[in-house]
Amino acid sequence: MLVFVFVERLYLWKEKKIVNVKDVRLNDMYGSASLGLMDQITKLVLEGWRFAVYAYIYTHWRIVTLPWDSSWTWIIAFLVADFLYYWTHRASHEINILWAGHQLHHSSEDYNFITALRQSILVTHFVWVLYLPAAMIVPPAAMLVHYQLNFLYQFWIHTEVIKSIGPLEYILNTASHHRVHHGRNRYCIDKNYAGVLIIWDRLFGTFEAEKDDEIAYGLIHPVNTFEPVTNQFSYFLSMLKTTWSMEGWRNKLSVLFKGPGWSPGKPRLGNIEDIPEVEFPIQKYDPQLPLPYQLYCGFHYLAVIFFYVVLHHIQPMTPPGVVIGVVSYLVFTLAVLGIIFDGKPYAVLVESFRCLLYIVVDYYLSPWIAVSPTVPTSEAYLLLINRGIYLISGTFWMTILLNGFKIAWHSKKLKS
């Protein structure tokens, strides 16, 4: 995956679309990468129930038994998984309570391979129920494989580098088709929901070909933050607030189960005329953080990955309370790094607190690392290095805190 990201950036640099470090937009890359890692981290405490429920339904209520060693079983599984993805994805755009989770995947104002990592924990852990009807027919193993392959396929179509793949554009979901899906231009709204096969959109009237006009990416009403927790839940909380403010149960339920653009007196999905026209040149949320602070956030992001890997190794023998505590700290870390990228004035305070809080995390986690037979020696050494990094980091931020709480960063929007 990192190789694809590097090659994509290299190509954009060669095409003069990336001229300097600012054009790379490390802040938006972090916004996507942090949401992807947050999704993986939460699986340490929430994963498992989806497959268990699917397997239970298949075991007790399936209407047919397909042989696992038949190629037709795997072809049927592919078609069923892709068909259900289309309708699940479409529902995630047309039903507001589902859009509350899915909207963060569209929150990036850039469109590249890393954008594909923006995954909602609400979608990952709860929208899966829409796939459960397949358990009446498709074996669990076949469904799981094609579910994963479907998402893996979609990684490569999150790019502006690939323009067209010829006649396959008529059959497959491609980068061109998916760029339309991520656009906020009027003609892009609620189009091209496909996973692998674009034929579903052509059959059900939601297909739209890419035009020559420049596509503006992101949400119609941008969140304007790189902080992953806010990205995950801000729309959901706003939706609940709107629901509470509505008069009558019919309107309250309509807020939840009609489209995001609905309001009293409008059609189920709202009016396309309400979508604002894109103003060019496009302005992106782009706080300017000095490069040393961006690299600092990068190092601590790698530290989160390290702890995620270690926790994955020791989870079976670690008390649930410790696992939940460490997972909470890792999510908190991702949130604080996002606050730094946003250039918030209180970032100094929360980052100082986070570095001090690491002492507690290390105290409860390190004994289980020491006795775990599954942790490689290299990871044990990395733990020592990580302690040194946190010691230096905590000292740095406490020094700033004690010397006036000021730091040289500022936030502004830049024209693309």
Phi, psi and omega per residue, in radians:
M1 nan -0.802 3.124
L2 -1.085 -0.580 3.104
V3 -1.103 -0.781 3.122
F4 -1.072 -0.736 3.135
V5 -1.084 -0.773 -3.133
F6 -1.115 -0.783 -3.133
V7 -1.111 -0.708 3.114
E8 -1.064 -0.790 3.138
R9 -1.149 -0.666 3.126
L10 -1.107 -0.732 3.125
Y11 -1.128 -0.765 3.135
L12 -1.114 -0.615 3.074
W13 -1.161 -0.727 3.122
K14 -1.103 -0.637 -3.139
E15 -1.464 0.135 3.098
K16 1.163 0.323 3.068
K17 -1.501 -0.300 2.981
I18 -2.102 2.029 -3.081
V19 -1.898 -0.657 -3.138
N20 -2.462 -3.092 -3.070
V21 -1.080 -0.618 -3.132
K22 -1.061 -0.593 -3.121
D23 -1.192 -0.395 3.128
V24 -1.197 -0.536 -3.125
R25 0.945 1.143 3.117
L26 -1.059 -0.494 -3.140
N27 -1.117 -0.775 3.125
D28 -1.223 -0.611 3.070
M29 -1.068 -0.736 3.100
Y30 -1.116 -0.725 3.132
G31 -0.962 -0.733 3.129
S32 -1.285 -0.809 -3.088
A33 -1.129 -0.633 -3.138
S34 -1.188 -0.647 3.101
L35 -1.193 -0.651 3.081
G36 -1.135 -0.751 3.140
L37 -1.221 -0.644 3.089
M38 -1.063 -0.697 3.096
D39 -1.072 -0.754 -3.139
Q40 -1.210 -0.689 -3.122
I41 -1.094 -0.757 -3.109
T42 -1.166 -0.358 3.095
K43 -1.165 -0.346 3.117
L44 -1.110 -0.476 -3.131
V45 -1.987 -0.261 -3.073
L46 -2.004 -0.214 -3.064
E47 -1.282 2.651 3.032
G48 2.031 -0.675 -3.049
W49 -1.181 -0.577 -3.092
R50 -1.087 -0.894 -3.107
F51 -1.151 -0.627 -3.140
A52 -1.120 -0.745 3.125
V53 -1.153 -0.768 3.130
Y54 -1.053 -0.811 -3.129
A55 -1.110 -0.637 3.128
Y56 -1.123 -0.797 3.133
I57 -1.093 -0.746 -3.137
Y58 -1.103 -0.745 -3.094
T59 -1.147 -0.684 -2.992
H60 -1.773 -0.434 -2.978
W61 -2.260 0.165 -3.123
R62 -1.136 2.593 -3.104
I63 -1.760 -0.172 3.118
V64 -2.675 2.602 3.095
T65 -1.953 1.908 3.123
L66 -1.570 2.319 3.141
P67 -1.140 2.257 -3.065
W68 -1.169 -0.421 -3.091
D69 -1.644 0.211 3.105
S70 -1.679 2.346 3.110
S71 -1.106 -0.523 3.119
W72 -1.135 -0.569 3.087
T73 -1.061 -0.751 -3.099
W74 -1.303 -0.559 3.058
I75 -1.176 -0.784 3.095
I76 -1.074 -0.733 3.132
A77 -1.065 -0.727 3.118
F78 -1.071 -0.835 -3.102
L79 -1.158 -0.729 3.131
V80 -1.136 -0.793 -3.131
A81 -1.081 -0.739 -3.112
D82 -1.246 -0.677 3.100
F83 -1.100 -0.794 3.128
L84 -1.183 -0.590 3.081
Y85 -1.069 -0.767 3.139
Y86 -0.974 -0.874 -3.067
W87 -1.271 -0.595 3.069
T88 -1.151 -0.760 3.129
H89 -1.127 -0.753 3.122
R90 -1.100 -0.751 3.097
A91 -1.068 -0.596 -3.131
S92 -1.208 -0.261 3.047
H93 -1.743 -0.486 -3.006
E94 -1.786 -0.134 3.088
I95 -2.088 2.064 -2.938
N96 -1.041 -0.683 -3.101
I97 -1.174 -0.476 3.042
L98 -1.420 -0.643 3.080
W99 -1.072 -0.510 3.120
A100 -0.997 -0.528 3.061
G101 -1.552 -0.783 -3.010
H102 -1.262 -0.423 -3.030
Q103 -1.003 -0.507 -3.095
L104 -1.182 -0.442 3.070
H105 -1.127 -0.421 -3.140
H106 -1.709 0.079 -2.986
S107 -1.379 -0.269 3.119
S108 -1.283 2.393 3.074
E109 -1.557 0.002 3.001
D110 -1.891 2.905 3.112
Y111 -2.409 1.798 -3.093
N112 -2.688 -3.124 -3.086
F113 -0.986 -0.663 -3.085
I114 -1.209 -0.440 3.078
T115 -0.986 -0.558 -3.125
A116 -1.082 -0.360 -3.105
L117 -1.355 -0.228 -3.136
R118 -1.230 1.652 -3.103
Q119 -2.114 2.416 -3.108
S120 -1.523 2.309 3.073
I121 -1.209 -0.478 3.084
L122 -1.162 -0.735 3.110
V123 -1.203 -0.813 -3.086
T124 -1.001 -0.750 -2.973
H125 -1.738 -0.215 -3.047
F126 -2.238 -0.535 -3.131
V127 -1.282 -0.236 3.100
W128 -0.949 -0.456 -3.098
V129 -1.046 -0.420 3.130
L130 -1.226 -0.245 3.085
Y131 -1.561 -0.168 -3.017
L132 -1.090 -0.530 3.071
P133 -0.987 -0.474 3.126
A134 -1.128 -0.378 -3.127
A135 -1.142 -0.253 3.082
M136 -1.258 -0.308 -3.051
I137 -2.261 -0.866 -2.948
V138 -1.542 2.246 3.091
P139 -1.032 2.550 -3.093
P140 -0.956 -0.789 -3.095
A141 -1.082 -0.775 -3.135
A142 -1.130 -0.701 3.139
M143 -1.159 -0.750 -3.129
L144 -1.088 -0.759 -3.141
V145 -1.069 -0.851 -3.082
H146 -1.278 -0.499 3.045
Y147 -1.094 -0.779 3.136
Q148 -1.220 -0.742 3.141
L149 -1.119 -0.599 3.114
N150 -1.049 -0.796 3.133
F151 -1.252 -0.615 3.107
L152 -1.114 -0.715 3.110
Y153 -1.024 -0.678 -3.043
Q154 -1.256 -0.221 3.102
F155 -1.057 -0.821 -2.999
W156 -1.273 -0.280 -3.134
I157 -1.534 -0.015 3.051
H158 -1.570 1.270 3.141
T159 -2.782 2.647 3.029
E160 -1.709 -0.045 -3.072
V161 -1.270 -0.741 -3.089
I162 -1.524 2.063 -3.091
K163 -1.513 -0.865 -3.089
S164 -2.725 2.634 3.052
I165 -2.106 0.552 3.002
G166 1.237 -2.467 -3.073
P167 -1.032 -0.417 3.134
L168 -1.137 -0.282 3.080
E169 -1.049 -0.430 -3.121
Y170 -1.349 -0.353 -3.037
I171 -1.952 -0.784 -3.012
L172 -1.701 2.651 2.908
N173 -1.281 2.232 -3.034
T174 -2.188 3.056 3.105
A175 -1.019 -0.689 3.127
S176 -1.087 -0.827 3.138
H177 -1.130 -0.691 -3.054
H178 -1.347 -0.432 3.015
R179 -1.062 -0.714 3.078
V180 -1.044 -0.772 -3.114
H181 -1.035 -0.623 -3.099
H182 -1.513 -0.076 -3.098
G183 -1.366 2.704 3.034
R184 -1.922 0.147 2.948
N185 -1.107 2.653 -3.061
R186 -0.987 -0.730 -3.065
Y187 -1.233 -0.227 -3.112
C188 -1.568 -0.303 -2.985
I189 -1.155 2.243 3.075
D190 1.030 0.811 3.120
K191 -2.235 2.709 2.962
N192 0.981 1.227 -3.121
Y193 -1.535 -0.023 -2.960
A194 -1.034 2.702 2.972
G195 -1.617 -1.277 3.124
V196 -1.871 -0.826 -3.063
L197 -1.721 2.095 3.127
I198 -1.335 -0.126 -3.105
I199 -1.060 -0.494 3.126
W200 -1.114 -0.744 3.107
D201 -1.133 -0.677 3.127
R202 -1.161 -0.653 -3.130
L203 -1.241 -0.675 -2.995
F204 -1.825 0.247 2.961
G205 1.339 0.407 3.138
T206 -2.000 0.258 -3.123
F207 -1.491 2.465 3.034
E208 -2.534 2.196 3.130
A209 -1.375 2.659 3.113
E210 -1.204 2.407 3.112
K211 -1.786 3.062 3.141
D212 -1.314 -0.312 -3.138
D213 -1.119 2.542 3.077
E214 -1.112 2.386 3.118
I215 -1.637 2.295 3.026
A216 -1.699 2.198 -3.078
Y217 -1.711 2.824 3.092
G218 1.901 -3.001 -3.110
L219 -1.517 2.666 3.070
I220 -1.085 -0.683 3.054
H221 -2.034 1.591 -3.021
P222 -1.131 2.590 3.128
V223 -1.371 -0.546 3.123
N224 1.023 0.994 3.011
T225 -2.790 2.679 3.027
F226 -1.870 0.173 -3.113
E227 -1.463 2.063 -2.946
P228 -1.180 -0.585 -3.122
V229 -1.173 -0.745 3.066
T230 -1.079 -0.756 3.105
N231 -1.059 -0.648 -3.119
Q232 -1.198 -0.731 -2.869
F233 -2.103 -0.148 -3.037
S234 -1.105 -0.728 -3.132
Y235 -1.179 -0.687 3.137
F236 -1.038 -0.776 3.134
L237 -1.177 -0.677 3.100
S238 -1.110 -0.689 3.113
M239 -1.101 -0.759 3.118
L240 -1.113 -0.665 3.102
K241 -1.113 -0.739 3.103
T242 -1.122 -0.728 3.116
T243 -1.030 -0.783 -3.126
W244 -1.110 -0.593 -3.076
S245 -1.375 -0.288 -3.109
M246 -1.278 2.544 3.078
E247 -1.609 2.304 3.090
G248 1.512 2.503 -3.097
W249 -1.181 -0.533 3.131
R250 -1.090 -0.796 3.122
N251 -1.191 -0.666 3.126
K252 -1.078 -0.792 3.127
L253 -1.189 -0.567 3.122
S254 -1.138 -0.647 3.080
V255 -1.017 -0.688 -3.078
L256 -1.368 -0.689 -2.915
F257 -1.980 -0.041 2.964
K258 -1.715 -3.049 -3.048
G259 -1.244 2.842 3.122
P260 -1.059 -0.458 -3.118
G261 -1.567 0.057 -3.100
W262 -1.328 2.534 2.895
S263 -2.649 2.840 -3.072
P264 -0.885 2.285 3.130
G265 1.623 -0.077 -3.122
K266 -1.881 2.839 3.068
P267 -1.090 2.948 -3.074
R268 -0.934 -0.722 -3.104
L269 -1.736 0.146 -3.108
G270 1.438 -3.044 3.132
N271 -1.871 2.308 3.131
I272 -1.090 -0.447 3.129
E273 -1.161 -0.329 3.116
D274 -1.329 -0.259 3.112
I275 -1.286 2.100 -3.107
P276 -1.173 2.509 3.057
E277 -1.161 2.514 3.134
V278 -1.261 2.302 3.090
E279 -1.695 2.250 3.126
F280 -1.891 2.567 -0.072
P281 -1.196 2.595 -3.090
I282 -1.220 2.333 3.052
Q283 -1.802 2.328 -3.126
K284 -2.006 2.603 3.024
Y285 -1.206 2.021 -2.975
D286 -2.590 1.215 3.083
P287 -1.004 2.367 -3.104
Q288 -1.641 1.799 -3.134
L289 -1.829 2.267 3.120
P290 -0.933 2.524 -3.048
L291 -0.956 -0.713 3.134
P292 -1.001 -0.659 3.123
Y293 -1.250 -0.590 3.070
Q294 -1.132 -0.729 3.108
L295 -1.163 -0.636 3.076
Y296 -1.016 -0.834 3.114
C297 -1.083 -0.637 3.109
G298 -1.093 -0.754 3.121
F299 -1.090 -0.751 -3.114
H300 -1.287 -0.456 3.001
Y301 -1.134 -0.729 3.081
L302 -1.105 -0.601 3.095
A303 -1.129 -0.637 3.088
V304 -1.121 -0.734 3.089
I305 -1.052 -0.749 3.124
F306 -1.030 -0.823 -3.135
F307 -1.158 -0.610 3.091
Y308 -1.088 -0.781 3.137
V309 -1.111 -0.796 3.136
V310 -1.080 -0.799 -3.120
L311 -1.114 -0.606 3.090
H312 -1.102 -0.641 -3.139
H313 -1.226 -0.710 -2.993
I314 -1.727 -0.038 -3.045
Q315 -0.944 -0.757 -3.083
P316 -1.018 -0.517 -3.085
M317 -1.878 0.082 -3.099
T318 -1.739 2.378 3.127
P319 -0.965 2.448 -3.126
P320 -0.955 -0.622 -3.140
G321 -1.092 -0.686 3.110
V322 -1.178 -0.754 3.135
V323 -1.051 -0.842 -3.132
I324 -1.099 -0.700 3.128
G325 -1.099 -0.781 -3.138
V326 -1.190 -0.724 3.092
V327 -1.033 -0.752 3.125
S328 -1.087 -0.701 3.126
Y329 -1.157 -0.690 3.132
L330 -1.148 -0.703 3.084
V331 -1.137 -0.720 3.086
F332 -1.060 -0.702 3.109
T333 -1.069 -0.820 3.122
L334 -1.049 -0.659 3.127
A335 -1.154 -0.763 -3.113
V336 -1.154 -0.710 3.099
L337 -1.087 -0.631 3.058
G338 -1.125 -0.658 3.091
I339 -1.102 -0.676 3.084
I340 -1.119 -0.799 3.112
F341 -1.068 -0.550 3.085
D342 -1.290 -0.233 -3.137
G343 1.222 0.543 -3.119
K344 -1.225 2.472 -3.107
P345 -1.118 -0.453 -3.137
Y346 -1.530 0.093 -3.125
A347 -1.061 -0.621 3.139
V348 -1.051 -0.765 -3.103
L349 -1.156 -0.852 -3.066
V350 -1.232 -0.561 3.110
E351 -1.262 -0.622 3.049
S352 -1.072 -0.784 3.113
F353 -1.097 -0.722 -3.129
R354 -1.089 -0.739 3.141
C355 -1.138 -0.663 3.085
L356 -1.199 -0.653 -3.129
L357 -1.128 -0.418 3.121
Y358 -1.027 -0.535 3.128
I359 -1.003 -0.740 3.138
V360 -1.166 -0.770 -3.141
V361 -1.073 -0.792 3.141
D362 -1.097 -0.660 -3.114
Y363 -1.080 -0.739 -3.094
Y364 -1.486 -0.454 -3.052
L365 -1.573 -0.688 -3.009
S366 -1.040 -0.624 3.099
P367 -1.057 -0.614 -3.131
W368 -1.325 -0.520 3.039
I369 -1.184 -0.692 -3.081
A370 -1.128 -0.600 -3.071
V371 -1.708 -0.042 -3.091
S372 -1.396 2.224 3.099
P373 -1.376 -0.138 -3.071
T374 -1.673 -0.105 -3.133
V375 -1.577 2.062 3.125
P376 -1.097 2.696 3.125
T377 -1.032 -0.618 -3.136
S378 -1.054 -0.648 3.136
E379 -1.245 -0.566 3.082
A380 -1.125 -0.698 3.084
Y381 -1.171 -0.670 3.113
L382 -1.107 -0.532 3.088
L383 -1.101 -0.713 3.096
L384 -1.110 -0.741 3.105
I385 -1.103 -0.690 -3.134
N386 -1.108 -0.644 3.088
R387 -1.078 -0.718 3.112
G388 -1.105 -0.710 3.122
I389 -1.089 -0.748 -3.134
Y390 -1.209 -0.599 3.098
L391 -1.108 -0.808 3.126
I392 -1.144 -0.751 -3.117
S393 -1.102 -0.819 -3.138
G394 -1.070 -0.717 3.114
T395 -1.090 -0.748 -3.138
F396 -1.060 -0.866 -3.077
W397 -1.242 -0.623 3.095
M398 -1.148 -0.607 3.091
T399 -1.102 -0.781 3.097
I400 -1.092 -0.733 -3.105
L401 -1.092 -0.696 -3.103
L402 -1.400 -0.184 -3.105
N403 -1.957 0.616 2.983
G404 1.887 -0.004 2.973
F405 1.130 0.471 -3.101
K406 -2.041 2.572 3.129
I407 -2.597 2.608 -3.036
A408 -1.501 1.344 2.945
W409 -2.496 2.812 3.119
H410 -2.624 2.824 -3.121
S411 -2.105 2.455 3.040
K412 -2.842 2.908 3.044
K413 -1.692 2.478 3.075
L414 -2.023 2.530 3.041
K415 -1.291 2.432 -3.134
S416 -1.296 nan nan
